[in-house]
Structure formats: C-alpha cells, structure tokens
Amino acid sequence: MKVKVYVVDKKGKKELYEPLIRHYQKLCRPWADVELHEVFGKEIARAQEQNAEAAQAAYSRALERYLPGGYNVALDPQGEMVDSPRFADLLRDRPVVNFFIGGAYGFEKEFLRHSNKNVSFGRITLSHKLVKVVLMEQIFRALSIIHHHPYHK
C-alpha cells in the first residue's frame, strides 16, 4: 500500500515536527509506504498576497496533477468528521490513498468535488506543520486498526 500526503506549505524549518513525521512514517512501514510532499512555489506565494480566491485557485493548479491514480481525501474544515475506525475505512483495501492539505485559504469547491472524500479533523484551525503530524498519527492509527495491532486500544 502507498499513502501520499500532499500539503501546500513552505519548506522551512523542520526541527520541531520533522522527527515526529519521520517517526510515524517508520511505524507505518510494515503496512504502507507513506510519503510526504510539500507543494509551494512563486505562483502560490503571489496568489496568497492577492486574495483568498486567487490563492485557492493556485492551490488547485499545484495539486490537481496528483489527483489521478488513487483514492483522494481532502482535509477540509467543512468535511465529514470521522472517528478513527471510520478513518481506517478510508485506507482499507486501497492500493494508493492520496491526502491533500490545502493552504492558508483552504480549497476551492471544485477541487473538493474532485476528491473521493472530504474529511475534517474538527472546526479548530491548526498550523500546517501540526496538522501534518496529526494526519501522520491518524494514518498509523488507521493502519493499526486495519492490521489488528494493539496501538489503537
């Protein structure tokens, strides 16, 4: 199984969260190859300086090429709130799952329509760096549930 996480985020200082992300990637290895891809460029930076609509359109352009070839899950505050067993169902029996974390302005409605599922981790706002760690932990928890590992208990 392959799990790919695409996040609109600058490649910046990683000393605080990077070890946690690597930790969860390592824990997932018996069951899945989990990749993290940060997507950010000049077009996104310029668009974010303009307005929310331009920023969302830039996120869509940067991420839409990763939609084909897998089951696509977008993290969206307005998405469905799921518990951990239901989150595990998103990964169950799927060879490739792509997770998408939008930029500061979230996703365009059109991008969300192209996702197979839109999921919310709650209505609070989390930094991109922190949500990456939360997502990685939930991916490991989901794989633990699927493979009857005691971590979830």
URJOGI-V669544 format. One record per residue. N is the residue number from 1. RES is the residue in one letter. PHI is phi in degrees with one decimal (NA if undefined). PSI is psi in whole degrees, 0 to 359 (* if undefined). D_LAST is the distance of its C-alpha to the last C-alpha in Angstrom with 1 decimal. Layout:
n->N res->RES phi->PHI psi->PSI d_last->D_LAST
n->N res->RES phi->PHI psi->PSI d_last->D_LAST
This chain:
n->1 res->M phi->NA psi->146 d_last->23.1
n->2 res->K phi->-126.0 psi->131 d_last->24.4
n->3 res->V phi->-120.3 psi->125 d_last->22.9
n->4 res->K phi->-117.9 psi->132 d_last->25.5
n->5 res->V phi->-113.3 psi->121 d_last->25.3
n->6 res->Y phi->-111.4 psi->125 d_last->28.6
n->7 res->V phi->-131.8 psi->135 d_last->29.2
n->8 res->V phi->-82.1 psi->102 d_last->32.5
n->9 res->D phi->-161.7 psi->146 d_last->32.6
n->10 res->K phi->-71.3 psi->145 d_last->35.1
n->11 res->K phi->-82.6 psi->97 d_last->34.6
n->12 res->G phi->-123.3 psi->210 d_last->34.9
n->13 res->K phi->-63.7 psi->133 d_last->33.7
n->14 res->K phi->-127.1 psi->8 d_last->30.2
n->15 res->E phi->-62.0 psi->332 d_last->29.9
n->16 res->L phi->-81.0 psi->312 d_last->27.2
n->17 res->Y phi->-97.0 psi->334 d_last->24.7
n->18 res->E phi->-56.5 psi->317 d_last->25.7
n->19 res->P phi->-61.1 psi->324 d_last->23.9
n->20 res->L phi->-67.4 psi->318 d_last->20.6
n->21 res->I phi->-62.4 psi->313 d_last->21.4
n->22 res->R phi->-62.4 psi->322 d_last->22.5
n->23 res->H phi->-58.5 psi->311 d_last->19.4
n->24 res->Y phi->-70.6 psi->326 d_last->17.2
n->25 res->Q phi->-60.6 psi->317 d_last->20.0
n->26 res->K phi->-64.9 psi->317 d_last->19.9
n->27 res->L phi->-63.2 psi->330 d_last->16.2
n->28 res->C phi->-77.6 psi->340 d_last->16.8
n->29 res->R phi->-51.6 psi->323 d_last->19.9
n->30 res->P phi->-61.3 psi->336 d_last->18.8
n->31 res->W phi->-116.0 psi->334 d_last->18.2
n->32 res->A phi->-157.6 psi->150 d_last->20.3
n->33 res->D phi->-92.2 psi->115 d_last->23.1
n->34 res->V phi->-109.4 psi->120 d_last->22.4
n->35 res->E phi->-111.7 psi->146 d_last->25.6
n->36 res->L phi->-120.1 psi->125 d_last->26.5
n->37 res->H phi->-123.2 psi->118 d_last->30.0
n->38 res->E phi->-94.1 psi->129 d_last->31.6
n->39 res->V phi->-118.5 psi->118 d_last->34.5
n->40 res->F phi->-163.2 psi->143 d_last->37.3
n->41 res->G phi->-158.0 psi->185 d_last->41.0
n->42 res->K phi->-61.5 psi->322 d_last->44.3
n->43 res->E phi->-61.0 psi->316 d_last->44.3
n->44 res->I phi->-66.4 psi->316 d_last->41.1
n->45 res->A phi->-59.3 psi->314 d_last->42.3
n->46 res->R phi->-65.0 psi->318 d_last->45.6
n->47 res->A phi->-64.5 psi->322 d_last->44.1
n->48 res->Q phi->-65.7 psi->334 d_last->41.8
n->49 res->E phi->-76.4 psi->339 d_last->45.0
n->50 res->Q phi->-79.8 psi->290 d_last->46.6
n->51 res->N phi->-170.2 psi->174 d_last->44.3
n->52 res->A phi->-62.8 psi->318 d_last->41.0
n->53 res->E phi->-62.2 psi->315 d_last->42.4
n->54 res->A phi->-64.5 psi->321 d_last->43.8
n->55 res->A phi->-64.6 psi->314 d_last->40.5
n->56 res->Q phi->-60.5 psi->319 d_last->38.5
n->57 res->A phi->-63.5 psi->321 d_last->41.1
n->58 res->A phi->-66.7 psi->321 d_last->40.8
n->59 res->Y phi->-61.8 psi->315 d_last->37.1
n->60 res->S phi->-59.5 psi->314 d_last->37.5
n->61 res->R phi->-61.6 psi->322 d_last->40.2
n->62 res->A phi->-72.9 psi->330 d_last->38.2
n->63 res->L phi->-102.3 psi->339 d_last->35.1
n->64 res->E phi->-61.2 psi->333 d_last->36.6
n->65 res->R phi->-67.9 psi->344 d_last->37.5
n->66 res->Y phi->-93.7 psi->357 d_last->33.8
n->67 res->L phi->-68.5 psi->318 d_last->33.1
n->68 res->P phi->-66.9 psi->147 d_last->34.6
n->69 res->G phi->91.5 psi->20 d_last->32.7
n->70 res->G phi->-172.5 psi->176 d_last->29.1
n->71 res->Y phi->-87.4 psi->123 d_last->26.8
n->72 res->N phi->-105.2 psi->127 d_last->27.3
n->73 res->V phi->-124.2 psi->119 d_last->25.0
n->74 res->A phi->-99.3 psi->135 d_last->26.6
n->75 res->L phi->-86.6 psi->123 d_last->24.9
n->76 res->D phi->-146.1 psi->129 d_last->27.0
n->77 res->P phi->-56.2 psi->333 d_last->26.8
n->78 res->Q phi->-92.0 psi->1 d_last->28.4
n->79 res->G phi->-72.2 psi->182 d_last->26.0
n->80 res->E phi->-74.8 psi->131 d_last->23.4
n->81 res->M phi->-83.9 psi->128 d_last->20.4
n->82 res->V phi->-125.3 psi->151 d_last->17.3
n->83 res->D phi->-85.9 psi->177 d_last->13.7
n->84 res->S phi->-64.1 psi->318 d_last->11.2
n->85 res->P phi->-61.2 psi->321 d_last->11.4
n->86 res->R phi->-69.2 psi->324 d_last->15.1
n->87 res->F phi->-61.8 psi->320 d_last->15.3
n->88 res->A phi->-59.9 psi->325 d_last->14.0
n->89 res->D phi->-62.1 psi->334 d_last->16.9
n->90 res->L phi->-65.0 psi->332 d_last->19.2
n->91 res->L phi->-97.3 psi->337 d_last->18.7
n->92 res->R phi->-57.6 psi->128 d_last->18.5
n->93 res->D phi->59.9 psi->28 d_last->21.7
n->94 res->R phi->-117.5 psi->124 d_last->23.5
n->95 res->P phi->-69.7 psi->328 d_last->25.3
n->96 res->V phi->-137.6 psi->126 d_last->25.9
n->97 res->V phi->-124.2 psi->129 d_last->24.1
n->98 res->N phi->-109.7 psi->126 d_last->26.0
n->99 res->F phi->-106.2 psi->141 d_last->24.6
n->100 res->F phi->-124.2 psi->128 d_last->27.3
n->101 res->I phi->-116.0 psi->118 d_last->27.4
n->102 res->G phi->-74.9 psi->179 d_last->30.8
n->103 res->G phi->-82.3 psi->193 d_last->33.1
n->104 res->A phi->-58.1 psi->334 d_last->33.9
n->105 res->Y phi->-101.7 psi->7 d_last->35.5
n->106 res->G phi->75.3 psi->194 d_last->32.9
n->107 res->F phi->-102.4 psi->152 d_last->33.8
n->108 res->E phi->-67.4 psi->151 d_last->36.9
n->109 res->K phi->-57.6 psi->321 d_last->36.4
n->110 res->E phi->-63.0 psi->319 d_last->37.8
n->111 res->F phi->-63.5 psi->318 d_last->35.2
n->112 res->L phi->-63.2 psi->326 d_last->32.4
n->113 res->R phi->-67.2 psi->335 d_last->34.3
n->114 res->H phi->-82.4 psi->349 d_last->34.1
n->115 res->S phi->-81.8 psi->150 d_last->30.3
n->116 res->N phi->-74.8 psi->330 d_last->28.4
n->117 res->K phi->-151.8 psi->141 d_last->25.9
n->118 res->N phi->-116.4 psi->123 d_last->25.9
n->119 res->V phi->-121.5 psi->143 d_last->22.7
n->120 res->S phi->-114.8 psi->139 d_last->22.4
n->121 res->F phi->-93.8 psi->14 d_last->20.0
n->122 res->G phi->123.4 psi->173 d_last->21.9
n->123 res->R phi->-88.7 psi->354 d_last->25.5
n->124 res->I phi->-75.8 psi->158 d_last->25.5
n->125 res->T phi->-96.7 psi->129 d_last->27.2
n->126 res->L phi->-116.9 psi->149 d_last->25.5
n->127 res->S phi->-66.0 psi->154 d_last->27.6
n->128 res->H phi->-59.7 psi->322 d_last->27.5
n->129 res->K phi->-66.1 psi->321 d_last->26.4
n->130 res->L phi->-75.4 psi->320 d_last->23.4
n->131 res->V phi->-64.9 psi->330 d_last->22.4
n->132 res->K phi->-61.5 psi->317 d_last->22.5
n->133 res->V phi->-66.3 psi->316 d_last->19.9
n->134 res->V phi->-60.5 psi->315 d_last->17.6
n->135 res->L phi->-62.8 psi->316 d_last->18.3
n->136 res->M phi->-61.3 psi->320 d_last->17.7
n->137 res->E phi->-65.5 psi->319 d_last->14.2
n->138 res->Q phi->-68.3 psi->326 d_last->13.5
n->139 res->I phi->-63.9 psi->315 d_last->15.2
n->140 res->F phi->-63.0 psi->316 d_last->13.0
n->141 res->R phi->-59.9 psi->316 d_last->9.8
n->142 res->A phi->-60.7 psi->315 d_last->11.8
n->143 res->L phi->-63.9 psi->324 d_last->12.9
n->144 res->S phi->-63.2 psi->319 d_last->9.6
n->145 res->I phi->-63.7 psi->311 d_last->9.0
n->146 res->I phi->-59.6 psi->321 d_last->12.6
n->147 res->H phi->-99.7 psi->15 d_last->12.7
n->148 res->H phi->56.6 psi->37 d_last->9.8
n->149 res->H phi->-84.6 psi->145 d_last->8.6
n->150 res->P phi->-72.1 psi->356 d_last->5.5
n->151 res->Y phi->-53.5 psi->319 d_last->5.6
n->152 res->H phi->-67.3 psi->337 d_last->3.8
n->153 res->K phi->-70.2 psi->* d_last->0.0
